[in-house]
C-alpha cells in the first residue's frame, strides 16, 4: 500500500509539473555576435558590413560616454512592414527600362537578400498628380457605375504590382487610397483643386471603393486596406477632395464601412486621415469618439509634409494619438522630398530626413512606414501638374541607368533587417547626436538602428542589461546592428 501511495503521489507531482506554463524565452546576449552594417556620407559605405563584434561585461556607464540602451523585456507595437507606392508614374517609367534594369530594380526593392526587402505597397484609386494625366474608371456622369473598368491600370500599373509581389515572395501588404471622386460627384465639378463630395453621391462613391477592391482582387492583388481620402484637408492643383473631420466620420459610419461589410469586404481595413501629423490628433478625437464610426476604422495614416526645419517635425503628435487610442493602428502612408533638383540626387540631408522620421515614428508607436513613388524619371516625374519630386531611385530614360539616392539606403537600414511581425523594444540614447530604435524579430534576432546626425565620428556603447559592445559610427551615418 505504501509503495502504491508513493507511486500515485509521484505521478500527481509529475502531472502538476507538466501542467505549469513554460516560461517564455526572453532575449539574451549569451553567445550572440553583433554584425554592423553602415551607410555613411563621404564614403563608399552603403549598407556595408563594417564590423563583427561580441558582447562583454558592462558596468555603470560614465557621464562622458555615448550609449544606446536596449531593454528587450519592454515590448511595444508589432511591425507590419516598410514599402513604397506604385503610382502610374512609377509604372510608366519602369516600363521604359530594359529587361535587365527592370530585374535590377525589382531586386533592389523587393528581394530580401539582393535588395532591401520591401513588404508594404500603396497604390491609387484612379489618377493622382503622379500620373501622365487625369483619368477615371467610369464615364463621367455614370452614377450607377455601369461603365466601371480598370483597363487603364492593366497597361502599366497592374503588371508592375504583380511583378513586385512575385519578387517579394508572393505577398505584399497592399493598401489603396483615392485622390478625388469624379467631377460630377463634387461641388466644384472638378477632380482638381479640392472641392467636396456631394451628399447625394456618398453611396455612389462608397460603391466605387468596393468595385475597385474587387477588381484588383480579381487580378490576383489582395487589398489589405483603404484610406478614406488622400490628404483630406489640402486643396491641391491636382486631384484632391476636402473632408472635415465630421464629414469623414459620417462618410465612414454611414456609407464606406457599411458598404464594405455588405459587399463582403468587411476584412478590408479602413485608414482614417491619411494626411499630416499636425492635425491628426483632432481627427482622431472626432472619429474615434464616435463608436459607430470607430468600429469600422483600423487606425490612422499620416504624412510628413507639415513642416521640416533642421530635422524638426511634429513626432509627438503621433505618440499622443497612440497614447490616447492604444488599440488603434498607426501607419505612415506617404513622404517624399519635394522640389526636385537633379543636382541634389546625392544630397545627404534627404536621406537623413528619412532616418530621422522613421526612428521617431516607430518610437511613437507606428506599425509600418510607406514611402511615396518607388521610381521617377530624371525630371522627378512624370507629373501632370508639374509637382516634381524625389524618389529613392530614379531612372534616367535617356541612358537607361538607375540612380540610387541616399534615401534608398537609409530606408534599407530598416526594411532589410526588421522582418514582419517583429516587435519594437525599448531603446534610448544618452546623447542628442544619436537616434535609435530596436525591433526583436520572430527568429530571435534583434535589429538596432543607430543614426549619427553630427559632423564627428562617435564611439558608443550598445548596452543590454549587464552586457555591452563598443561601436564606432562615422559622421552623418546610419547603422543597423544585428545580434
C-alpha positions as CSV (number, residue, x, y, z in Angstrom):
1,X,0.0,0.0,0.0
2,X,2.8,2.4,0.9
3,X,4.5,1.8,-2.4
4,X,1.3,2.3,-4.4
5,X,0.6,5.6,-2.5
6,X,4.1,6.8,-3.2
7,X,3.7,6.0,-6.9
8,X,0.4,7.9,-7.0
9,X,2.0,10.8,-5.2
10,X,4.9,10.9,-7.7
11,X,2.5,10.7,-10.6
12,X,0.5,13.6,-9.3
13,X,3.6,15.7,-8.8
14,X,4.8,15.0,-12.4
15,X,1.3,15.9,-13.8
16,X,1.4,19.2,-11.9
17,X,4.9,20.0,-13.1
18,X,3.9,19.3,-16.7
19,X,0.8,21.5,-16.4
20,X,2.8,24.5,-15.4
21,X,3.1,27.1,-18.2
22,X,6.5,27.2,-19.7
23,X,8.4,30.4,-19.2
24,X,8.5,32.5,-22.4
25,X,12.1,32.6,-23.7
26,X,13.5,36.1,-23.4
27,X,16.1,37.7,-25.4
28,X,19.7,37.3,-24.1
29,X,23.1,38.3,-25.4
30,X,24.6,34.9,-24.5
31,X,26.8,33.8,-27.3
32,X,25.5,36.4,-29.7
33,X,27.7,38.1,-32.2
34,X,26.9,41.7,-33.4
35,X,27.1,42.3,-37.2
36,X,27.3,46.0,-38.0
37,X,26.0,47.4,-41.3
38,X,26.9,51.1,-42.2
39,X,25.9,53.8,-44.6
40,X,27.9,57.0,-44.3
41,X,28.4,60.3,-46.1
42,X,31.7,61.0,-47.9
43,X,32.5,57.3,-48.1
44,X,31.6,54.2,-50.2
45,X,29.8,52.6,-47.3
46,X,26.3,51.7,-48.5
47,X,24.5,49.1,-46.3
48,X,28.0,47.7,-46.0
49,X,29.0,45.1,-43.4
50,X,31.7,47.0,-41.4
51,X,32.2,45.1,-38.2
52,X,31.7,41.9,-36.3
53,X,31.6,42.4,-32.5
54,X,31.0,40.5,-29.3
55,X,29.3,41.4,-26.0
56,X,31.3,41.7,-22.8
57,X,30.5,42.6,-19.2
58,X,29.2,46.1,-18.7
59,X,29.4,48.4,-15.7
60,X,27.5,51.7,-15.0
61,X,28.3,53.9,-18.0
62,X,30.1,57.1,-17.3
63,X,28.7,60.6,-18.0
64,X,31.3,61.2,-20.6
65,X,30.3,58.1,-22.6
66,X,27.8,57.9,-25.5
67,X,25.5,55.0,-25.1
68,X,22.4,53.2,-26.6
69,X,20.4,51.3,-24.1
70,X,18.1,48.4,-25.2
71,X,15.7,46.7,-22.8
72,X,14.3,43.6,-24.7
73,X,11.7,42.8,-22.0
74,X,9.8,46.1,-22.7
75,X,7.8,45.4,-25.8
76,X,5.5,47.7,-27.9
77,X,3.9,47.6,-31.3
78,X,4.1,44.7,-33.8
79,X,5.8,45.6,-37.1
80,X,3.7,45.4,-40.3
81,X,6.2,46.4,-42.9
82,X,8.0,49.1,-44.9
83,X,7.4,49.9,-48.5
84,X,6.6,52.5,-51.2
85,X,3.9,53.5,-53.6
86,X,3.5,52.1,-57.1
87,X,2.0,55.0,-58.8
88,X,1.2,55.4,-62.5
89,X,4.4,57.5,-62.8
90,X,6.5,54.7,-61.3
91,X,4.9,52.1,-63.5
92,X,5.3,54.1,-66.7
93,X,9.0,54.7,-66.1
94,X,9.5,51.1,-65.1
95,X,8.1,50.0,-68.5
96,X,10.7,52.1,-70.3
97,X,13.6,50.2,-68.7
98,X,15.5,47.4,-70.3
99,X,14.6,43.9,-69.0
100,X,18.0,43.8,-67.2
101,X,17.3,47.1,-65.5
102,X,13.8,46.0,-64.6
103,X,15.2,42.9,-62.9
104,X,17.8,45.0,-61.1
105,X,15.1,47.4,-59.9
106,X,12.8,44.7,-58.6
107,X,15.6,43.0,-56.8
108,X,16.7,46.3,-55.3
109,X,13.4,46.9,-53.6
110,X,11.7,43.6,-53.1
111,X,14.3,40.9,-52.8
112,X,15.3,40.3,-49.1
113,X,18.9,39.2,-49.9
114,X,19.8,41.2,-53.0
115,X,17.8,44.2,-52.0
116,X,16.1,45.9,-49.1
117,X,13.0,43.6,-48.8
118,X,10.0,45.9,-49.1
119,X,6.8,44.3,-47.6
120,X,4.3,47.2,-48.0
121,X,2.7,48.6,-51.1
122,X,0.4,51.6,-51.6
123,X,-1.4,52.5,-54.8
124,X,-4.0,54.9,-56.0
125,X,-7.7,54.6,-56.8
126,X,-7.9,56.5,-60.1
127,X,-5.4,59.2,-61.0
128,X,-3.1,61.3,-58.8
129,X,-0.7,64.0,-59.7
130,X,1.8,61.3,-60.4
131,X,0.0,60.2,-63.5
132,X,0.5,61.4,-67.0
133,X,-3.0,62.9,-66.9
134,X,-6.3,62.7,-65.1
135,X,-8.4,59.7,-65.8
136,X,-11.4,57.7,-64.3
137,X,-12.6,54.1,-64.2
138,X,-16.1,55.3,-65.3
139,X,-17.6,57.6,-67.9
140,X,-18.5,61.0,-66.5
141,X,-22.0,61.1,-65.0
142,X,-22.3,57.3,-64.5
143,X,-23.8,57.3,-61.0
144,X,-24.7,53.6,-61.2
145,X,-21.0,52.7,-62.1
146,X,-22.2,50.6,-65.1
147,X,-19.1,51.6,-67.1
148,X,-16.6,50.8,-64.3
149,X,-13.4,49.3,-65.7
150,X,-9.7,49.2,-64.5
151,X,-8.5,48.7,-68.1
152,X,-6.3,51.8,-67.7
153,X,-4.3,50.2,-64.9
154,X,-3.7,47.0,-66.9
155,X,-1.2,48.7,-69.2
156,X,1.4,49.7,-66.7
157,X,0.4,49.7,-63.0
158,X,-1.1,46.2,-62.5
159,X,1.8,44.4,-64.3
160,X,4.4,46.2,-62.1
161,X,2.4,45.4,-58.9
162,X,2.2,41.7,-59.9
163,X,6.0,41.6,-60.6
164,X,6.7,43.3,-57.2
165,X,4.5,40.8,-55.4
166,X,6.2,37.9,-57.1
167,X,9.7,39.3,-56.3
168,X,8.7,39.8,-52.7
169,X,7.9,36.1,-52.4
170,X,4.2,36.1,-53.2
171,X,2.9,38.6,-50.7
172,X,2.9,42.4,-50.3
173,X,0.5,44.0,-47.8
174,X,-1.3,46.3,-50.3
175,X,-3.5,49.2,-49.5
176,X,-5.1,51.9,-51.6
177,X,-6.2,55.5,-51.5
178,X,-8.4,57.8,-53.7
179,X,-7.2,61.3,-54.6
180,X,-10.6,62.5,-55.9
181,X,-14.1,61.4,-56.8
182,X,-15.3,62.1,-60.3
183,X,-16.1,65.7,-61.2
184,X,-19.9,65.2,-61.3
185,X,-19.8,63.9,-57.7
186,X,-18.2,67.1,-56.4
187,X,-19.5,70.6,-55.6
188,X,-16.7,72.3,-57.7
189,X,-17.4,70.0,-60.7
190,X,-13.6,69.4,-61.0
191,X,-11.4,66.5,-60.0
192,X,-8.6,69.0,-59.3
193,X,-8.4,71.9,-56.8
194,X,-10.2,70.4,-53.8
195,X,-14.0,70.6,-53.6
196,X,-16.2,68.3,-51.5
197,X,-18.2,65.2,-52.2
198,X,-21.8,66.0,-52.7
199,X,-24.1,64.2,-50.2
200,X,-26.2,62.7,-52.9
201,X,-23.2,60.8,-54.2
202,X,-21.9,59.4,-50.9
203,X,-23.3,55.9,-51.6
204,X,-22.1,56.0,-55.2
205,X,-18.6,56.8,-54.1
206,X,-18.7,54.1,-51.3
207,X,-19.7,51.6,-54.0
208,X,-16.8,52.8,-56.1
209,X,-14.3,51.6,-53.4
210,X,-15.9,48.2,-53.3
211,X,-15.8,47.8,-57.1
212,X,-12.1,48.8,-57.2
213,X,-11.1,46.4,-54.4
214,X,-13.0,43.6,-56.0
215,X,-11.5,44.3,-59.5
216,X,-7.9,44.3,-58.1
217,X,-8.5,41.2,-56.1
218,X,-9.8,39.5,-59.3
219,X,-6.5,40.4,-60.8
220,X,-4.8,38.5,-58.0
221,X,-3.9,41.5,-56.0
222,X,-5.3,41.2,-52.4
223,X,-6.2,44.5,-50.8
224,X,-5.4,44.8,-47.1
225,X,-6.9,48.2,-46.6
226,X,-8.1,51.6,-48.0
227,X,-7.9,55.1,-46.7
228,X,-10.9,57.3,-46.9
229,X,-9.1,60.1,-48.8
230,X,-5.6,61.1,-49.6
231,X,-4.8,64.4,-47.8
232,X,-8.5,65.4,-47.0
233,X,-7.6,68.9,-45.8
234,X,-5.4,70.0,-48.8
235,X,-6.8,72.0,-51.8
236,X,-4.2,71.0,-54.4
237,X,-3.7,71.9,-58.0
238,X,-4.0,68.2,-58.7
239,X,-6.6,65.6,-57.8
240,X,-7.9,66.4,-54.3
241,X,-11.1,66.4,-52.2
242,X,-11.8,68.0,-48.8
243,X,-13.4,66.3,-45.9
244,X,-13.7,67.9,-42.5
245,X,-13.2,65.5,-39.5
246,X,-17.0,65.4,-39.1
247,X,-17.6,64.7,-42.8
248,X,-15.0,61.9,-42.9
249,X,-16.5,60.4,-39.7
250,X,-20.0,60.4,-41.2
251,X,-18.9,59.0,-44.5
252,X,-17.2,56.1,-42.8
253,X,-20.0,55.5,-40.4
254,X,-22.9,55.7,-42.8
255,X,-21.5,54.7,-46.1
256,X,-18.0,53.3,-46.5
257,X,-18.0,51.0,-43.5
258,X,-21.4,49.5,-44.1
259,X,-20.9,49.2,-47.8
260,X,-17.6,47.3,-47.5
261,X,-19.3,45.0,-45.0
262,X,-22.4,44.5,-47.2
263,X,-20.1,43.7,-50.2
264,X,-18.3,41.0,-48.1
265,X,-15.2,43.2,-47.8
266,X,-15.5,43.7,-44.0
267,X,-11.9,42.4,-43.6
268,X,-10.6,45.3,-45.6
269,X,-9.1,47.8,-43.1
270,X,-10.2,51.5,-43.2
271,X,-7.5,54.0,-42.6
272,X,-8.6,57.4,-41.4
273,X,-7.0,60.8,-42.0
274,X,-4.0,60.0,-44.4
275,X,-2.7,63.5,-44.0
276,X,0.0,65.3,-42.0
277,X,0.9,64.9,-38.3
278,X,-0.2,68.5,-37.4
279,X,-4.0,67.9,-37.3
280,X,-4.0,64.2,-36.7
281,X,-5.0,64.5,-33.0
282,X,-8.2,66.4,-33.8
283,X,-9.1,64.0,-36.5
284,X,-8.6,61.0,-34.2
285,X,-10.6,62.6,-31.4
286,X,-13.6,63.3,-33.7
287,X,-13.7,59.9,-35.4
288,X,-12.7,57.6,-32.5
289,X,-15.1,59.3,-30.1
290,X,-18.0,58.1,-32.2
291,X,-18.3,54.3,-31.5
292,X,-20.3,53.7,-34.7
293,X,-17.6,55.2,-36.9
294,X,-14.7,54.0,-34.8
295,X,-15.8,50.3,-35.1
296,X,-15.0,50.4,-38.8
297,X,-11.6,52.1,-38.5
298,X,-8.4,50.1,-38.2
299,X,-6.4,53.2,-37.4
300,X,-4.8,56.4,-38.7
301,X,-2.5,57.1,-41.7
302,X,-0.3,60.2,-41.7
303,X,2.3,62.1,-43.9
304,X,5.3,64.3,-43.1
305,X,4.6,67.5,-45.0
306,X,3.5,69.6,-42.1
307,X,6.9,71.2,-41.7
308,X,10.6,70.4,-41.9
309,X,13.2,72.7,-40.4
310,X,16.6,71.2,-39.4
311,X,15.0,67.9,-38.5
312,X,12.1,69.3,-36.5
313,X,8.7,67.8,-37.1
314,X,5.6,67.0,-35.1
315,X,6.5,63.5,-34.0
316,X,4.9,64.0,-30.6
317,X,1.5,64.1,-32.2
318,X,2.0,60.5,-33.3
319,X,2.8,59.5,-29.8
320,X,-0.1,61.4,-28.4
321,X,-2.6,59.6,-30.7
322,X,-1.0,56.3,-29.7
323,X,-1.3,57.2,-26.1
324,X,-4.9,58.2,-26.3
325,X,-6.0,55.4,-28.6
326,X,-3.6,52.4,-28.0
327,X,-6.0,49.9,-29.6
328,X,-5.9,51.7,-32.9
329,X,-3.2,51.3,-35.6
330,X,-0.8,53.9,-36.9
331,X,0.7,53.8,-40.4
332,X,3.0,56.3,-42.1
333,X,1.3,56.4,-45.5
334,X,3.3,59.0,-47.6
335,X,6.5,61.0,-47.6
336,X,8.9,62.3,-50.2
337,X,11.4,65.1,-50.7
338,X,9.7,67.8,-52.8
339,X,11.1,70.4,-55.2
340,X,13.1,68.1,-57.4
341,X,16.6,69.2,-58.4
342,X,18.8,66.8,-60.4
343,X,21.9,68.4,-58.8
344,X,20.7,67.0,-55.4
345,X,20.4,63.3,-56.3
346,X,23.1,62.6,-53.6
347,X,22.1,65.4,-51.2
348,X,22.8,63.6,-47.9
349,X,20.2,65.5,-45.9
350,X,17.4,63.9,-48.0
351,X,18.4,60.5,-46.7
352,X,18.8,61.8,-43.1
353,X,15.3,63.1,-43.3
354,X,14.1,59.5,-43.8
355,X,16.2,58.2,-41.0
356,X,15.0,60.9,-38.5
357,X,11.3,60.4,-39.4
358,X,11.4,56.6,-39.4
359,X,13.1,56.3,-36.0
360,X,10.8,58.9,-34.4
361,X,7.6,57.5,-36.0
362,X,8.5,53.9,-34.9
363,X,9.4,55.1,-31.4
364,X,6.0,56.8,-31.2
365,X,4.0,53.6,-32.0
366,X,3.9,53.5,-35.8
367,X,3.5,49.9,-37.1
368,X,4.5,50.5,-40.7
369,X,6.1,53.1,-42.9
370,X,5.4,53.8,-46.6
371,X,7.4,56.0,-48.9
372,X,5.8,57.7,-51.9
373,X,6.8,56.9,-55.5
374,X,9.2,54.0,-55.8
375,X,10.6,55.2,-59.1
376,X,10.6,58.5,-61.0
377,X,12.5,59.8,-64.1
378,X,15.4,62.2,-64.4
379,X,12.9,65.1,-64.1
380,X,11.2,63.9,-60.9
381,X,8.1,62.8,-62.8
382,X,6.0,62.3,-64.8
383,X,3.6,64.6,-63.0
384,X,0.7,66.1,-64.9
385,X,0.7,69.4,-62.9
386,X,4.5,69.8,-62.6
387,X,4.7,68.8,-58.9
388,X,8.1,67.1,-59.5
389,X,9.7,65.3,-56.5
390,X,12.5,62.9,-55.5
391,X,12.2,59.2,-55.2
392,X,14.7,56.8,-53.6
393,X,15.5,55.5,-57.1
394,X,15.4,57.5,-60.3
395,X,15.7,56.3,-63.9
396,X,17.5,58.3,-66.5
397,X,15.3,57.5,-69.5
398,X,17.9,58.9,-71.9
399,X,20.7,56.5,-70.7
400,X,18.6,53.7,-69.2
401,X,20.5,53.9,-65.9
402,X,19.2,53.7,-62.4
403,X,20.2,56.3,-59.9
404,X,20.2,55.3,-56.2
405,X,19.9,58.2,-53.8
406,X,20.9,58.2,-50.0
407,X,17.2,57.8,-49.2
408,X,17.2,54.3,-50.6
409,X,20.0,53.2,-48.3
410,X,18.5,55.0,-45.2
411,X,15.2,53.2,-45.7
412,X,17.1,49.9,-46.3
413,X,18.7,50.1,-42.9
414,X,15.1,49.4,-41.6
415,X,13.4,47.4,-44.2
416,X,16.2,44.9,-44.9
417,X,16.7,43.9,-41.2
418,X,13.3,44.3,-39.5
419,X,11.0,41.5,-40.6
420,X,7.2,41.1,-40.5
421,X,5.8,40.6,-37.0
422,X,8.9,41.9,-35.2
423,X,8.2,43.7,-32.0
424,X,9.6,47.1,-31.1
425,X,11.5,47.1,-27.8
426,X,12.6,49.9,-25.5
427,X,15.6,51.8,-26.8
428,X,17.1,55.1,-25.5
429,X,20.3,57.1,-26.2
430,X,22.5,59.2,-23.9
431,X,23.5,61.8,-26.5
432,X,21.2,64.0,-28.7
433,X,23.5,63.5,-31.7
434,X,22.3,59.9,-31.8
435,X,18.9,58.5,-32.6
436,X,17.9,54.8,-32.2
437,X,15.2,52.3,-32.3
438,X,15.2,48.5,-32.0
439,X,13.0,45.6,-33.1
440,X,13.1,41.9,-32.0
441,X,12.4,39.6,-34.9
442,X,10.4,36.4,-34.6
443,X,13.6,34.4,-35.2
444,X,15.1,35.8,-32.0
445,X,17.5,38.3,-33.7
446,X,17.5,41.9,-32.7
447,X,17.9,44.8,-35.1
448,X,19.0,48.1,-33.6
449,X,19.2,51.1,-35.9
450,X,21.5,53.9,-34.8
451,X,21.9,57.2,-36.6
452,X,24.6,59.8,-36.1
453,X,23.4,63.3,-37.1
454,X,26.7,65.1,-36.1
455,X,29.8,66.1,-38.1
456,X,32.0,63.9,-36.0
457,X,32.6,60.2,-35.6
458,X,31.1,58.8,-32.4
459,X,32.2,55.8,-30.3
460,X,29.2,54.5,-28.4
461,X,28.3,51.6,-26.1
462,X,25.4,49.3,-27.0
463,X,24.2,48.2,-23.6
464,X,21.8,45.4,-22.9
465,X,21.4,44.6,-19.1
466,X,24.9,43.8,-17.9
467,X,26.4,43.3,-21.3
468,X,27.8,45.7,-23.8
469,X,29.7,46.1,-27.1
470,X,31.5,49.2,-28.3
471,X,30.8,50.6,-31.7
472,X,32.1,53.4,-33.9
473,X,29.8,55.3,-36.2
474,X,31.1,57.8,-38.8
475,X,29.8,61.3,-39.1
476,X,26.4,61.6,-40.8
477,X,25.9,57.9,-40.9
478,X,23.3,55.3,-40.1
479,X,24.0,51.8,-38.8
480,X,22.0,48.6,-38.3
481,X,23.3,46.3,-35.6
482,X,22.0,42.7,-35.9
483,X,22.5,40.3,-33.0
